[in-house]
């Protein structure tokens, strides 16, 4: 891939070479975890929940009120992860 794009996209190839360890980090995990790691489904659900709650309010009285409303789904999500409803756990998923 580097050879193919080196001439047309030299800056991208340079970044790929520099950050290869970070870009390929998912391959250090077992095969069963990769499907979960490569998607942003959990983050998308969190963003949709924040948007849904924000649409209900429309106007916030102040910045702390907005922060509380936006932070609440993130706190709930973090609690789910720490109490056992984990999207990523160390058990290999059934394949």
C-alpha positions as CSV (number, residue, x, y, z in Angstrom):
1,X,0.0,0.0,0.0
2,X,2.8,2.4,0.8
3,X,4.5,1.8,-2.5
4,X,1.2,2.3,-4.4
5,X,0.3,5.6,-2.8
6,X,3.8,7.0,-2.1
7,X,3.8,9.2,-5.2
8,X,0.2,10.4,-5.2
9,X,-0.2,10.8,-1.5
10,X,3.2,11.3,0.1
11,X,1.9,13.0,3.3
12,X,-0.6,10.2,3.9
13,X,2.1,7.6,3.5
14,X,4.4,9.5,5.9
15,X,1.6,9.5,8.5
16,X,1.0,5.8,7.9
17,X,4.6,5.0,8.5
18,X,4.8,7.2,11.6
19,X,1.6,6.0,13.3
20,X,1.6,2.4,12.1
21,X,1.7,1.0,15.7
22,X,-1.4,3.0,16.6
23,X,-3.3,2.2,13.4
24,X,-2.6,-1.6,13.7
25,X,-3.1,-1.8,17.5
26,X,-6.4,-3.7,17.1
27,X,-4.4,-6.7,15.7
28,X,-2.9,-7.2,19.1
29,X,-6.3,-8.4,20.4
30,X,-7.8,-11.8,19.7
31,X,-9.8,-12.2,16.5
32,X,-13.1,-12.3,18.4
33,X,-12.6,-8.8,19.8
34,X,-11.8,-7.1,16.5
35,X,-15.4,-6.7,15.3
36,X,-16.2,-4.8,18.4
37,X,-13.1,-2.7,18.3
38,X,-13.4,-1.6,14.7
39,X,-16.9,-0.1,15.1
40,X,-18.1,3.0,16.7
41,X,-21.5,1.6,17.5
42,X,-21.3,2.3,21.2
43,X,-20.2,5.9,20.7
44,X,-22.9,6.4,18.1
45,X,-25.5,5.2,20.5
46,X,-24.2,7.6,23.2
47,X,-24.3,10.5,20.8
48,X,-27.8,9.7,19.7
49,X,-28.9,9.6,23.4
50,X,-27.3,12.9,24.0
51,X,-29.0,14.4,20.9
52,X,-32.4,12.9,21.9
53,X,-32.2,14.4,25.4
54,X,-31.0,17.8,24.0
55,X,-33.9,17.9,21.5
56,X,-36.4,17.6,24.4
57,X,-35.0,20.6,26.2
58,X,-34.3,23.0,23.3
59,X,-33.1,25.9,25.5
60,X,-30.8,25.6,28.4
61,X,-30.9,28.1,31.2
62,X,-27.1,28.1,31.7
63,X,-24.0,26.2,30.9
64,X,-24.0,23.9,34.0
65,X,-27.5,22.8,33.1
66,X,-26.4,21.9,29.6
67,X,-23.4,20.1,31.0
68,X,-25.5,18.0,33.4
69,X,-27.9,17.0,30.7
70,X,-25.1,16.0,28.3
71,X,-23.0,14.3,30.9
72,X,-25.8,12.2,32.3
73,X,-25.9,9.6,29.5
74,X,-22.1,9.3,29.7
75,X,-22.2,8.7,33.4
76,X,-24.9,6.0,32.9
77,X,-22.9,4.4,30.2
78,X,-19.7,4.3,32.4
79,X,-21.8,2.8,35.3
80,X,-23.0,0.1,32.9
81,X,-19.4,-0.7,32.0
82,X,-18.3,-1.0,35.5
83,X,-21.2,-3.0,36.8
84,X,-21.0,-5.8,34.3
85,X,-22.9,-4.8,31.2
86,X,-19.8,-4.6,29.2
87,X,-19.6,-4.2,25.5
88,X,-15.9,-5.2,25.6
89,X,-14.9,-7.8,28.2
90,X,-12.0,-10.1,28.4
91,X,-14.1,-13.2,27.5
92,X,-13.9,-14.2,23.9
93,X,-17.2,-13.8,22.1
94,X,-18.9,-16.9,20.7
95,X,-17.9,-17.4,17.1
